[in-house]
C-alpha cells in the first residue's frame, strides 16, 4: 500500500521515538511508511484506513509528523506506534463507550480516563485504584509522584489507605511495583508476662519511652498482668530487655509498707472494698495487713507482707482504670398555638332629674367594660362632674383589651349607653431546648437552668385586734429545665438510663388580686435502653383544647339575631405538641471527647457570631488558641 503526502511517498511507517524510552520491537508486517513533516491529521486518516478504527479528533490537534522506519509493521503494531506518536506530540487516545477513540490533549484528559483494575490500556490514559494494607498512602504517594507523567493525577486517601492514579500504562505499572515493594509488614506481636511490676506501670513507662511517634504499640492486660508489644522486630527486640530490667525484685524482700498512687479511681471507695478483703490475707505469725488512704494525694498505703502487698496492688490496678463517660443530650420540642376571640354587647337606660324611666342594663364580667361606669361618665358630663370625679370614672375603663366602641349620652332627661367590645388574640410558640450533661458511667448527674420563685405556704395577720407581728411564710420552688440522669453502660455499648426530665415555667398570677403564681410543669421519669449515639423518644403530648364561654341575659339572649345584643361570647383554642428525645454518647478516651467538645464549641461560637455580627466570637477572647476556626456557615446553615 503506497500513500503520498505532498511529494513524499510512504508505505506505512511508525517508529516511536520517546525520550528515555527504548523503541519497541515489531515483527515483520505489510506496512512500511516514511514521512517527513506530514500533516498530523492526514497521518490520523492513514492510520484509520489501515487499522479500521474510528477516531474523533479534537480541534486543538495540530502539527507535523516526521517518522522513519526500516521494518514493515502489522496492523496491531501500526496502532501501538500510532499511540506512541500521539503521546510524543502531547496527545492521547480516550476510548468512548461505543468503541471509538477520541484524540485529545493529554492535559485535562485524566478526568475522562476509563477505569481499569490492571495496568491500564496500552498507550492510553487510564485510572486505577491501589489498596494498601501496611503502608501509609501519603508516604506511598510521595514516592510515586516523581515517576508519573506531568499530566497524570494522583490522589491519596489516608483514612482508607487508598491511592487513585490516572496515568499511562507504564507509569501505572511502576506505581504498582513501588507499592508492592513498600506495602509489606515486618511487624511482630509478643506477649510478655510480668511478675513484680504492674502491667499498667509498664505500659506507661514504655509509652513515655516511645515519644510522640513510637515504632511500636503497647497494651496492658491487667487481668494477667501482661504486656502486649506490637511493632517491628527491631523495636520489639529493643523493648524486651527494658521490660525485663524493670520487672526485677521477685527474689528480694519487699519493704513493710508500699505506697500506691491512684490515677483515676476514688480512694475512699476503694479502701472500703480493701478493708473487707483484708481478713482473707491474714496469716498466722504475720502482722495483720492494713490499708490507709491519704486524700490529699489520692494515695493508698499498704502495710503487709510482700506477698500480700503484691496481691492487693494487683486488685487496686484492676480497679484503678479510666472509666468511660456518657454525654446525654435531651432534645425538647414544644410547639403551641393559642387563639382567643371575645365579643360582647352591653347597654344601659335610666331616667334623670326625676323622670319616670326604669333602669335597664346588661353588664357582663368577661372582657367587656363596666357599662354603668360609661353611663356615669355621660351623666356626669351632663350634670357638670368635677375633673377628679370624671378621672375616677374613666380609670374604670383602663386596662381593657381589644376594641371598644359605642354611644352614650342624655336626651330628654333619659340616660342611654351602648358599648361593643371585640378582642382577638393569636399566640404562637416554638421552643427547642437541648440540655445536655456529661457524667461518669454509673454516676448520677443533674442539670438545671431556671429560677427559684417564692410560693406562699402560710400567713398570719397577727395577734389581737391590732394585728401585731403579722407574717407570711414562703417556699422556694425551682422553675426551668431540669435533667437528672444515671447512665449504666452494659455489654455491646447498650446504655441503661434512669431519666427524670422536667420542664416548668411561670404561667402568671392566679388572679389579678393575688400575688401567687401558677406554674406550668411537664415531667417525664422513666428508665430506657439506648445504643451508643442512638436517638430515642422518651414521651410526647399532643393536645387540642377548645373552650367556649357564653354569658347572656335570660330570655332576651335566646332571641334569634336580636339576642346577640344581649350576649357576651368568648372562644379560645390551644394546640400543644410536646415531645422529648434523648441521645446518649459514650466517651471512652480523650480522642472521643475532642470532636464532641469541638462541635458543641463551634456551635456556640457560630451562634455568637451570628448575633453579634462580628467576624470572630467573644468566646475566642476568653478561650484563646481554639483548635479550629469557625466558618460563617455551620452545618449547612
C-alpha positions in Angstrom: 0.0 0.0 0.0 1.5 3.3 -1.1 0.5 6.6 0.4 1.7 10.0 -0.8 1.8 13.1 1.4 2.8 16.2 -0.7 5.8 14.9 -2.7 6.7 12.2 -0.2 5.9 8.5 -0.7 5.3 6.2 2.2 4.4 2.5 2.6 3.2 3.0 6.2 5.7 4.0 8.8 5.8 4.2 12.5 8.9 4.2 14.6 8.3 5.6 18.0 10.9 7.9 19.4 10.4 8.8 23.0 12.9 10.4 25.2 14.1 8.0 27.8 12.2 5.0 26.4 13.6 2.3 24.2 12.0 1.8 20.7 9.6 -1.2 20.6 10.5 -4.2 18.6 7.9 -5.2 16.0 7.5 -8.3 13.9 7.5 -8.1 10.1 4.3 -6.9 8.5 2.7 -5.3 5.4 3.2 -1.6 6.2 6.4 0.4 5.8 6.0 4.2 5.7 8.4 7.0 5.9 7.2 10.6 6.1 8.8 14.0 6.7 6.8 16.9 8.1 3.5 15.3 7.2 0.3 16.9 8.5 -0.8 15.1 11.7 -4.5 15.0 10.6 -3.5 13.3 7.3 -1.5 10.8 9.4 -4.5 10.1 11.6 -6.6 9.4 8.5 -4.0 7.0 7.1 -3.9 5.1 10.4 -7.7 5.0 10.4 -7.8 3.4 7.0 -5.1 0.8 7.8 -6.4 -0.2 11.3 -10.1 0.2 10.5 -10.6 2.2 13.7 -12.7 5.4 14.1 -11.0 8.5 15.5 -12.7 11.6 16.9 -10.2 14.4 16.6 -10.1 17.3 19.0 -9.9 20.6 17.0 -6.8 21.5 19.0 -4.9 18.6 17.5 -2.5 20.3 15.1 1.1 19.9 13.9 3.5 18.0 11.6 4.8 14.4 12.0 8.2 13.0 11.0 8.7 9.2 11.0 11.2 6.9 9.5 11.0 3.1 9.6 13.2 0.3 8.2 10.9 -2.6 9.0 7.3 -3.5 8.0 4.6 -3.4 10.7 1.4 -5.3 11.2 -1.9 -3.5 11.8 -1.7 -4.1 15.5 1.9 -2.7 15.6 0.8 0.3 13.5 -1.8 1.2 16.1 0.7 0.7 19.0 3.2 3.0 17.4 0.4 5.5 16.5 -0.4 5.9 20.1 3.2 6.5 21.0 3.5 9.1 18.2 0.4 10.9 19.6 1.9 10.9 23.0 5.2 12.4 21.8 3.2 15.3 20.3 1.2 15.9 23.5 -1.9 14.0 22.6 -3.6 10.8 23.9 -6.4 8.4 23.0 -9.5 8.0 25.1 -11.8 5.1 24.4 -15.5 6.1 24.2 -18.4 4.0 25.4 -19.3 3.0 21.9 -15.8 1.9 20.9 -14.4 4.9 19.1 -11.2 6.7 20.1 -11.2 10.4 21.0 -7.8 12.1 20.3 -7.3 15.0 22.6 -4.7 16.9 24.6 -3.0 14.9 27.4 -3.6 18.0 29.6 -7.1 17.6 31.1 -7.5 14.0 29.8 -7.3 12.5 33.2 -10.9 13.3 34.0 -12.1 11.2 31.0 -9.7 8.3 31.5 -11.5 4.9 31.8 -11.2 2.7 34.8 -9.0 -0.4 34.8 -8.2 -2.9 37.5 -5.0 -3.9 35.9 -2.0 -1.9 34.5 -4.1 0.2 32.1 -4.8 0.3 28.4 -1.7 0.2 26.2 -0.6 3.7 25.2 -3.8 5.4 26.7 -4.6 7.2 29.9 -6.4 5.0 32.5 -7.5 5.3 36.1 -6.8 2.6 38.6 -7.2 2.2 42.4 -4.5 0.6 44.5 -5.3 -0.6 48.0 -2.5 -0.5 50.7 -2.5 -2.8 53.7 0.5 -1.9 55.7 1.8 1.4 54.2 0.6 4.9 54.7 -1.0 6.1 51.4 0.5 9.6 51.8 4.0 8.2 52.1 3.4 5.9 49.0 2.1 8.9 47.0 5.3 10.8 47.8 7.4 8.1 46.3 5.2 7.5 43.2 4.8 11.2 42.2 8.3 11.6 40.6 7.7 8.7 38.1 4.4 10.0 36.9 3.6 11.9 33.7 3.3 15.6 34.2 -0.4 15.5 33.3 -1.1 12.4 35.4 -3.1 12.6 38.6 -2.5 11.0 42.0 -4.9 11.2 45.0 -4.1 9.6 48.4 -6.8 8.8 50.8 -5.2 8.4 54.3 -8.4 7.3 56.0 -8.9 4.3 53.7 -5.2 3.8 52.7 -6.2 4.0 49.0 -4.4 5.5 46.0 -6.3 6.7 42.9 -3.9 7.1 39.9 -4.6 8.3 36.4 -1.7 7.9 34.0 -0.2 5.9 31.1 0.1 2.1 31.5 3.8 2.0 32.0 3.5 4.6 34.8 0.7 2.6 36.4 3.0 -0.5 36.3 5.7 1.5 38.0 3.3 2.7 40.7 2.2 -0.9 41.4 5.8 -2.1 41.7 6.6 0.7 44.1 3.5 -0.1 46.3 4.4 -3.8 46.1 7.9 -3.1 47.5 6.6 -0.8 50.2 3.4 -2.5 51.3 5.0 -5.3 53.3 4.6 -5.9 57.0 7.6 -6.8 59.2 5.7 -6.3 62.5 5.6 -8.9 65.2 3.4 -9.3 68.2 4.7 -10.6 71.5 3.1 -11.1 74.9 5.3 -10.7 78.0 4.0 -11.6 81.4 5.3 -9.6 84.4 6.0 -10.9 87.8 6.9 -7.9 90.0 5.6 -4.7 88.4 2.0 -4.0 87.3 1.2 -4.1 83.6 -0.2 -0.6 83.8 3.0 0.8 85.2 5.0 -0.9 82.5 2.6 0.4 79.8 3.0 4.0 80.9 6.8 3.6 81.0 7.1 2.2 77.5 4.7 4.8 76.1 6.9 7.5 77.6 10.0 6.0 76.1 8.4 5.8 72.6 7.9 9.5 72.3 5.1 11.2 70.2 5.5 8.7 67.3 6.7 5.3 68.7 7.7 2.5 66.4 5.6 0.1 68.5 2.3 -0.3 70.2 1.9 -1.4 73.8 -1.2 -2.6 75.5 -1.6 -3.6 79.2 -3.7 -6.6 80.2 -4.3 -6.1 84.0 -6.1 -9.4 84.4 -3.0 -11.5 83.6 -0.5 -8.7 84.4 0.8 -8.9 80.9 2.1 -6.6 78.2 1.4 -7.0 74.5 4.0 -5.4 72.2 3.4 -4.9 68.5 6.0 -3.3 66.2 8.9 -4.1 64.0 11.2 -6.9 65.0 13.9 -4.5 65.9 11.6 -2.3 68.0 10.2 -5.3 70.0 13.7 -6.7 70.5 14.8 -3.3 71.9 11.9 -3.1 74.4 12.1 -6.7 75.7 15.3 -6.2 77.8 13.9 -2.9 79.1 10.9 -4.7 80.4 13.0 -7.4 81.9 15.1 -4.9 83.7 12.0 -3.2 85.2 10.5 -6.5 86.2 13.0 -7.3 88.9 12.8 -7.8 92.7 10.9 -11.1 92.8 13.6 -12.7 95.0 14.4 -9.7 97.1 12.2 -9.0 100.1 9.7 -6.1 99.8 9.6 -3.4 102.4 7.0 -3.4 105.2 5.0 -0.6 103.5 4.2 0.1 99.9 2.6 3.3 98.5 0.2 3.1 95.6 -0.8 6.3 93.9 -4.2 6.2 92.2 -4.8 7.6 88.7 -8.5 7.5 88.1 -10.3 5.9 91.0 -11.6 7.5 94.2 -9.5 6.2 97.1 -12.4 6.4 99.6 -14.5 3.9 97.6 -11.5 1.5 97.0 -10.4 1.4 100.7 -13.8 0.3 101.8 -13.5 -2.7 99.4 -10.0 -3.5 100.5 -10.8 -3.4 104.2 -13.5 -6.1 103.6 -10.9 -8.2 101.8 -8.1 -7.8 104.4 -9.2 -10.7 106.7 -8.6 -13.1 103.9 -4.9 -12.2 103.8 -4.2 -12.6 107.5 -1.6 -15.3 108.2 -0.6 -16.8 111.4 2.7 -15.4 112.7 2.5 -12.4 110.5 1.4 -8.8 111.2 -2.2 -8.0 110.4 -2.3 -6.3 107.0 -3.7 -2.8 106.9 -4.5 -0.2 104.2 -4.8 3.5 104.7 -5.9 6.3 102.4 -4.3 9.8 102.1 -6.9 12.0 100.3 -4.5 14.9 99.6 -2.5 12.9 97.0 -5.2 10.3 96.4 -2.8 7.6 97.5 -3.2 4.2 99.2 -0.6 3.0 101.8 -0.4 -0.8 102.3 1.3 -2.3 105.4 1.6 -6.1 104.9 3.9 -8.9 103.8 5.4 -8.7 100.4 3.1 -11.4 99.0 0.0 -9.6 100.4 1.2 -6.3 99.1 1.6 -7.7 95.6 -1.9 -9.3 95.7 -3.5 -6.1 96.9 -1.7 -4.0 94.3 -3.0 -6.2 91.6 -6.5 -5.7 92.9 -6.0 -1.9 93.1 -4.7 -1.7 89.5 -7.7 -3.6 88.2 -10.0 -1.1 89.9 -7.9 2.0 89.1 -8.8 2.2 85.4 -10.2 5.1 83.4 -14.0 4.7 83.4 -16.0 5.7 80.3 -18.2 8.7 80.4 -21.6 9.3 78.8 -22.7 12.5 77.2 -26.5 12.7 77.5 -28.4 15.1 75.2 -32.1 15.8 75.8 -34.0 17.3 72.9 -37.2 19.0 74.0 -39.5 20.3 71.3 -42.7 22.2 72.2 -44.9 23.8 69.6 -48.1 25.6 70.7 -50.7 27.7 69.1 -53.2 29.7 71.2 -56.1 31.7 69.7 -58.9 33.6 71.5 -62.0 35.6 70.4 -64.2 37.8 72.5 -67.4 39.7 71.5 -69.8 41.4 74.0 -72.6 43.9 73.8 -73.8 45.9 76.9 -76.4 48.6 77.2 -78.0 50.8 79.9 -81.1 53.1 80.1 -82.1 55.2 83.1 -84.0 58.4 83.9 -82.6 61.7 85.2 -84.0 64.6 87.2 -86.9 62.6 88.5 -88.1 61.4 85.1 -90.1 58.2 85.4 -87.8 55.9 83.2 -87.0 52.5 84.7 -83.3 51.4 85.0 -82.5 48.7 82.4 -78.9 47.4 81.9 -76.9 44.4 80.8 -73.4 44.1 82.4 -71.1 41.1 81.8 -67.9 40.4 83.8 -65.9 39.0 80.9 -63.7 41.3 78.8 -66.4 44.0 78.3 -66.1 47.4 80.1 -68.2 48.5 83.0 -71.3 49.8 81.3 -72.5 51.6 84.4 -69.3 53.4 84.6 -69.6 54.5 81.0 -73.2 55.7 81.6 -72.0 57.6 84.7 -69.4 59.4 82.6 -72.1 60.5 80.2 -74.4 61.6 83.1 -71.5 63.4 84.8 -70.7 65.3 81.7 -74.3 66.4 81.6 -74.5 67.5 85.3 -71.1 69.0 85.5 -68.8 66.4 87.2 -65.6 67.7 88.6 -62.4 66.8 86.8 -61.4 64.4 89.6 -64.7 62.6 89.5 -64.6 62.1 85.8 -61.0 60.9 86.0 -62.1 58.2 88.5 -64.8 57.1 86.2 -62.5 56.9 83.2 -60.0 54.9 85.1 -62.6 52.1 85.3 -62.1 51.6 81.6 -58.3 51.4 81.7 -56.7 48.0 81.1 -59.4 46.7 78.8 -58.2 44.5 75.8 -59.4 44.7 72.2 -61.5 47.3 70.6 -64.3 49.3 72.3 -67.0 51.2 70.5 -70.4 52.5 71.3 -72.6 55.5 72.1 -73.6 57.2 75.3 -75.5 60.3 76.2 -78.6 62.1 77.7 -81.7 63.0 75.8 -84.9 64.5 77.4 -83.7 63.5 80.9 -83.1 59.9 79.7 -79.7 58.4 80.0 -78.6 55.8 77.4 -75.4 53.9 76.7 -74.5 51.1 74.3 -70.9 49.6 74.2 -69.5 46.8 71.9 -66.2 45.1 73.0 -64.3 42.9 70.5 -61.0 41.1 71.1 -59.0 38.6 69.0 -55.6 37.1 70.1 -53.2 34.7 68.4 -50.1 33.4 70.1 -47.5 31.0 68.6 -44.5 29.5 70.4 -41.8 27.2 69.1 -39.5 26.1 71.9 -36.5 23.9 71.1 -34.3 23.2 74.1 -31.3 20.8 74.1 -29.9 20.4 77.6 -27.0 18.0 77.9 -24.8 16.8 80.6 -21.6 14.6 80.8 -21.1 12.1 83.6 -19.1 9.0 84.5 -20.5 5.6 83.9 -22.9 4.7 86.8 -22.6 8.1 88.4 -25.8 10.3 88.7 -25.8 13.8 87.2 -28.1 16.8 87.5 -28.6 19.7 85.1 -30.7 22.8 86.0 -31.3 26.0 84.2 -34.0 28.2 85.7 -35.1 30.3 88.7 -36.3 29.9 92.2 -39.6 31.6 92.7 -41.3 32.2 96.1 -44.6 30.3 96.8 -46.6 31.4 99.8 -47.2 28.5 102.2 -48.9 30.4 105.0 -49.6 33.8 106.5 -50.9 35.4 109.7 -52.4 38.8 110.2 -51.0 39.0 113.8 -52.3 38.9 117.3 -55.3 40.6 118.7 -57.3 43.3 117.0 -54.3 45.4 116.3 -52.6 42.7 114.1 -49.3 42.8 115.9 -46.4 41.0 114.2 -48.1 39.8 111.0 -46.0 37.4 109.0 -46.0 35.3 105.8 -44.1 32.0 105.1 -42.6 31.2 101.7 -41.2 28.1 100.0 -38.7 28.4 97.1 -39.6 26.4 94.0 -37.3 25.7 91.1 -38.7 26.6 87.7 -36.9 25.9 84.4 -35.3 23.0 82.7 -34.1 20.2 84.8 -32.4 17.0 83.8 -31.4 14.1 86.1 -29.7 11.1 84.6 -28.0 7.9 85.8 -26.2 6.1 82.9 -25.0 2.5 83.1 -23.0 1.0 80.2 -23.6 -2.7 79.5 -22.2 -5.2 77.0 -22.4 -4.1 73.4 -22.4 -0.4 74.2 -26.0 -0.5 75.3 -26.7 2.2 77.8 -29.3 1.9 80.5 -30.6 5.3 81.5 -32.6 6.3 84.5 -34.1 9.7 83.4 -36.0 12.4 85.1 -36.8 15.3 82.7 -38.7 18.3 83.9 -39.7 21.5 82.0 -41.6 24.1 84.1 -42.4 27.8 83.7 -44.5 30.6 85.2 -47.9 30.9 83.7 -48.9 34.0 85.7 -50.7 35.1 88.8 -53.8 33.1 90.0 -56.0 36.2 89.9 -55.4 39.9 89.4 -55.8 40.4 93.2 -53.4 37.6 94.2 -49.6 37.7 94.1 -49.3 33.9 94.0 -48.1 32.2 90.8 -49.5 29.5 88.6 -46.7 27.3 87.1 -46.7 25.0 84.1 -45.0 21.7 84.6 -44.1 18.9 82.2 -42.2 15.9 83.7 -41.0 12.5 82.5 -39.5 10.0 84.8 -38.6 6.7 83.2 -35.9 4.1 82.5 -34.8 3.3 79.0 -32.2 1.4 77.0 -30.4 3.0 74.1 -27.4 2.2 71.9 -24.4 4.4 71.7 -25.3 7.5 69.7 -28.9 6.4 69.1 -31.8 8.9 69.4 -34.7 7.5 71.4 -38.1 9.1 72.2 -39.0 9.4 75.9 -42.5 10.7 75.6 -44.8 13.2 74.0 -48.1 15.1 74.3 -50.4 16.1 71.5 -53.2 18.2 73.0 -56.0 20.2 71.4 -58.1 22.1 73.9 -61.1 24.3 72.8 -63.3 26.3 75.3 -66.4 28.3 74.6 -67.8 30.7 77.3 -71.2 32.3 76.8 -72.9 34.9 79.1 -76.3 36.3 78.2 -79.5 38.0 79.5 -82.1 35.3 80.2 -84.8 35.0 77.6 -83.6 38.1 75.6 -80.3 36.4 74.9 -82.1 33.5 73.2 -84.0 35.5 70.6 -82.6 34.8 67.1 -80.4 37.5 65.7 -81.6 40.2 68.1 -80.4 38.1 71.0 -76.7 38.8 70.1 -77.2 42.3 71.5 -77.8 40.7 74.9 -74.8 38.3 74.9 -71.1 38.2 75.6 -69.3 35.3 73.9 -65.7 34.1 74.2 -63.9 31.3 72.4 -60.4 30.0 73.0 -58.4 27.2 71.4 -54.9 25.9 72.4 -52.9 23.3 70.5 -49.8 21.8 72.0 -47.3 19.4 70.6 -44.6 18.5 73.1 -42.0 15.7 72.5 -38.8 14.7 74.4 -36.0 12.8 72.7 -32.7 11.5 74.2 -29.3 10.7 72.7 -26.5 9.2 74.8 -22.9 9.1 73.5 -20.1 7.0 75.1 -16.8 8.8 75.7 -14.0 6.3 76.4 -10.9 8.3 75.6 -9.8 11.9 75.1 -9.9 11.3 71.3 -13.6 10.5 71.7 -14.3 13.7 73.7 -12.3 16.0 71.5 -14.6 16.1 68.4 -17.8 16.2 70.5 -16.4 19.2 72.5 -15.2 20.9 69.4 -18.5 20.5 67.6 -20.5 22.0 70.6 -17.9 24.8 71.0 -18.1 25.6 67.3 -21.9 25.7 67.5 -21.8 28.2 70.4 -19.2 30.3 68.6 -21.2 30.3 65.4 -24.4 31.5 67.2 -22.4 34.2 69.0 -21.0 35.5 65.7 -24.5 35.4 64.1 -26.0 37.5 66.9 -23.1 40.0 67.2 -22.3 40.3 63.5 -18.6 40.1 64.4 -16.0 38.1 62.3 -15.0 36.3 65.5 -16.7 35.1 68.6 -16.4 36.6 72.0 -15.7 33.1 73.2 -12.3 33.3 71.4 -11.4 36.3 73.7 -11.8 34.2 76.8 -10.7 30.8 75.4 -7.7 31.5 73.1 -5.9 29.0 70.9 -9.0 27.0 70.0 -8.5 24.0 67.8 -10.1 25.2 64.6 -11.5 28.4 63.0 -15.3 28.6 62.6 -16.7 29.3 59.2 -19.5 31.8 58.7 -21.7 28.8 57.9 -22.4 25.9 60.3 -23.9 22.5 59.4 -25.1 23.9 56.1 -26.8 27.0 57.6 
